[in-house]
């Protein structure tokens, strides 16, 4: 039995002893968890009990954005040693699957992803994880940074799907955590400027403090108007949709230049209308994003090199003993909050 943050059912969390398999396989590592981020999907399971086809039918340990320290290595592990500071990629694919062989293991139907029913997450003092999906953190990358690699990897995946060219102008609709991560990844990927559109001014203030980011509050001015002004009426080279909001998705063609790209990152709760003719008239390329694949090394390298600073996006750090309160704060969706993290005891 281990202490864990358990989603008992929709709307009910418990911090209690919980039975988890802690047996170490030859290709695994045992990790002492130090920092875990509270993700929107965790919160969605808490408030709704499901995400699409993934339904919480029995108690489940939450958490999938994590960093920690290696405590023990399996007999076949050569790339890690006891004491290494690490972060973990939470999705474990089937290495023999067709998707994995194609290099797109993120869409492997057999993938086992932390805190996605029926797989337990990492909000517990120790976890067992495959060494192949455990990454050493450079000395200059903190545990807090390490726990931000997971959401930043989604931004990185989005930037790669966009096929950014140096000097591109991009637009991001939605200034939530993933929208901010995507904006920073787009800058790191070569964009000269990224315009972030949202209706929450406190969030725009946070992301707007970064060099190369411009913001537009869509309560005050249409995003299309700002983009047209910034591009002499041509439109953005790349548009990242990160809100999942129906009006934003419907309005995407108006933001992009002819021959530009639309990257769908945000996930609508229900099916939404799409302006197909608007896309066709500009021959827009449409890309979709689901998690990430083969990204963690790149994300860690950018953070370690100082090319991306994610620390301003950490709004609060809460001790494990108060993790239920951390989730309840996340449910509030304060406009001043971006990422709440939970710190685990270091003993």
Residue pairs with C-beta under 8 A, 6 or more apart in sequence:
1 17
1 18
1 19
2 17
2 18
2 20
2 22
2 124
2 125
2 126
3 15
3 16
3 17
3 18
3 124
3 125
4 15
4 16
4 17
4 18
4 20
4 61
4 120
4 123
4 124
5 13
5 14
5 15
5 61
5 62
5 63
5 123
5 124
5 320
5 323
5 324
5 327
5 342
6 13
6 14
6 15
6 16
6 18
6 59
6 60
6 61
6 62
7 13
7 45
7 46
7 56
7 59
7 60
7 61
7 62
8 14
8 59
9 49
9 56
9 59
10 46
10 47
10 48
10 49
10 50
10 56
11 46
11 47
11 49
13 46
13 62
13 323
13 324
13 327
14 59
14 324
15 320
15 321
15 323
15 324
18 59
18 61
18 124
20 61
20 120
20 124
21 128
22 30
22 126
22 128
23 128
24 30
24 72
24 74
24 128
25 74
25 128
26 74
26 75
26 76
26 77
27 74
27 76
27 77
27 130
27 131
27 132
28 73
28 74
28 77
28 128
28 129
28 130
28 131
29 70
29 71
29 72
29 73
29 74
29 77
29 80
29 86
29 128
29 129
29 130
29 131
29 134
30 70
30 71
30 72
30 73
30 126
30 127
30 128
31 68
31 69
31 70
31 71
31 86
31 88
31 126
31 127
31 128
31 129
31 134
32 68
32 69
32 71
32 125
32 126
32 344
33 66
33 67
33 68
33 122
33 123
33 124
33 125
33 126
33 127
33 344
34 67
34 68
34 69
34 143
34 343
34 344
34 346
35 66
35 67
35 68
35 143
35 144
35 146
35 147
35 317
35 341
35 342
35 343
35 344
36 63
36 65
36 66
36 122
36 123
36 147
36 341
36 342
36 344
37 65
37 66
37 147
37 148
37 150
37 151
37 339
37 340
37 341
37 342
38 63
38 65
38 326
38 327
38 330
38 339
38 340
38 341
38 342
39 64
39 65
39 115
39 150
39 151
40 176
40 177
40 178
40 330
41 51
41 64
41 115
41 116
42 62
42 63
42 64
42 115
42 121
42 327
42 330
43 327
43 330
43 331
44 51
45 51
45 56
45 60
45 62
45 115
45 117
46 62
46 327
46 331
47 331
49 55
49 56
50 56
50 117
51 116
54 116
54 117
55 117
56 117
57 117
57 118
58 118
60 115
60 117
60 118
60 119
60 120
60 121
61 115
61 120
61 121
61 122
61 123
61 124
62 115
62 121
62 123
62 327
63 114
63 115
63 121
63 122
63 123
63 124
63 342
64 90
64 113
64 114
64 115
64 116
64 121
64 122
64 150
65 90
65 147
65 148
65 149
65 150
65 151
66 87
66 88
66 90
66 114
66 122
66 127
66 146
66 147
66 150
67 85
67 86
67 87
67 88
67 137
67 143
67 144
67 145
67 146
67 147
67 149
68 85
68 86
68 87
68 88
68 127
68 143
68 344
69 83
69 84
69 85
69 86
70 80
70 81
70 82
70 83
70 84
70 86
70 134
71 82
71 126
72 82
73 80
73 81
73 82
73 131
74 131
77 131
79 131
79 136
80 86
80 131
80 134
80 136
84 136
84 137
85 136
85 137
85 141
85 143
85 146
86 134
86 135
86 136
86 137
86 146
87 134
87 135
87 137
87 146
87 147
87 149
87 150
87 296
87 300
88 122
88 127
88 129
88 133
88 134
88 135
89 133
89 134
89 135
89 150
89 153
89 296
90 113
90 114
90 115
90 121
90 122
90 133
90 150
91 105
91 106
91 111
91 112
91 113
91 114
91 133
91 291
92 111
92 112
92 113
92 129
92 130
92 133
93 99
93 100
93 105
93 106
93 108
93 110
93 111
93 112
94 100
94 108
94 110
94 111
97 105
97 108
97 109
97 110
99 105
99 107
99 108
99 109
100 108
103 293
103 294
104 293
105 111
105 293
106 157
106 290
106 291
106 292
106 293
107 290
112 119
113 119
113 291
114 120
114 121
114 122
115 121
115 122
115 123
123 320
123 323
123 342
125 320
125 344
125 345
133 296
135 149
135 296
135 297
135 300
137 143
137 145
137 146
137 300
138 300
138 304
140 304
140 306
141 300
141 303
141 304
144 311
144 314
144 317
144 341
145 303
145 310
145 311
146 300
147 341
148 303
148 310
148 313
148 314
148 339
149 296
149 299
149 300
149 303
151 177
151 178
151 181
151 339
152 181
152 184
152 185
152 299
152 303
152 308
152 310
153 291
153 292
153 295
153 296
153 299
154 178
154 181
154 182
154 265
154 289
154 291
154 292
155 178
155 180
155 181
155 182
155 183
155 184
155 185
155 186
156 185
156 292
156 295
156 298
156 299
156 302
157 289
157 291
157 292
157 293
157 295
158 182
158 185
158 186
158 240
158 242
158 263
158 265
158 289
159 182
159 185
159 186
159 188
159 189
160 189
160 295
161 263
161 287
161 288
161 289
162 170
162 186
162 189
162 238
162 240
162 261
162 263
162 287
163 261
164 170
164 186
164 189
164 190
164 191
164 237
164 238
165 190
165 237
166 190
166 192
167 190
167 191
167 192
168 186
168 190
168 191
168 192
168 237
168 238
169 191
169 192
169 193
169 194
169 195
169 230
169 231
169 236
169 237
169 238
170 183
170 186
170 191
170 193
170 194
170 195
170 236
170 237
170 238
170 239
170 240
171 194
171 195
171 196
171 197
171 223
171 227
171 236
171 238
171 239
171 240
171 255
171 256
172 179
172 182
172 183
172 186
172 194
172 195
172 196
172 197
172 239
172 240
172 242
173 179
173 197
173 198
173 223
173 239
173 240
173 241
173 242
173 243
173 245
173 248
173 252
173 255
173 266
174 197
174 198
174 241
174 242
174 243
174 244
174 245
174 248
174 266
175 196
175 197
175 198
175 200
175 203
175 204
175 206
175 207
175 215
176 198
176 203
176 242
176 243
176 338
177 313
177 338
177 339
178 242
178 265
178 266
179 196
179 198
179 207
179 240
179 242
179 243
179 265
179 266
180 196
180 203
180 206
180 207
180 313
180 338
181 310
181 313
182 240
182 242
182 265
183 194
183 196
183 207
183 210
183 213
183 240
184 210
184 308
184 310
185 308
186 194
186 238
186 240
187 194
187 210
187 212
187 213
188 302
188 307
188 308
191 212
191 237
191 238
192 212
193 212
193 213
193 214
193 230
194 212
194 213
194 214
195 213
195 214
195 215
195 216
195 223
195 226
195 227
195 230
195 236
196 204
196 207
196 208
196 213
196 214
196 215
196 216
197 215
197 216
197 218
197 223
197 226
197 248
198 204
198 215
198 217
198 218
198 243
199 217
199 218
199 219
200 335
201 217
201 335
202 335
202 336
203 335
203 336
203 338
204 215
204 216
204 217
205 215
206 312
206 313
206 336
206 338
207 213
207 215
208 214
208 215
209 312
210 312
214 226
214 230
216 223
216 226
223 251
223 255
224 251
224 254
224 255
227 235
227 236
227 255
228 235
231 257
234 257
235 255
235 256
235 257
235 258
235 260
235 282
236 255
236 256
236 257
236 260
237 256
237 257
237 260
237 261
238 256
238 260
238 261
238 262
238 263
239 252
239 255
239 256
239 260
239 261
239 262
239 263
240 263
240 265
241 248
241 249
241 252
241 262
241 263
241 264
241 265
241 266
242 265
242 266
243 266
244 266
244 267
244 268
244 269
245 266
245 268
246 268
246 272
246 273
248 266
249 264
249 268
249 272
249 273
249 274
250 272
250 273
250 274
250 275
251 275
252 262
252 275
252 278
252 279
253 262
253 275
253 278
253 279
253 281
253 282
253 284
254 278
256 262
256 282
256 284
257 282
258 282
258 283
259 282
259 283
259 284
259 285
260 282
260 284
260 285
261 284
261 285
261 286
261 287
262 279
262 284
262 285
262 286
262 287
263 287
263 288
263 289
264 286
264 287
264 288
264 289
265 289
279 286
302 308
303 309
303 310
313 338
313 339
314 338
314 339
314 341
315 334
315 336
315 337
315 338
315 339
315 340
316 326
316 329
316 337
316 340
316 341
317 340
317 341
317 342
317 343
318 325
318 326
318 329
318 340
318 341
318 342
318 343
319 342
319 343
319 345
320 342
320 343
320 344
320 345
323 342
326 340
326 342
329 337
329 340
330 337
330 340
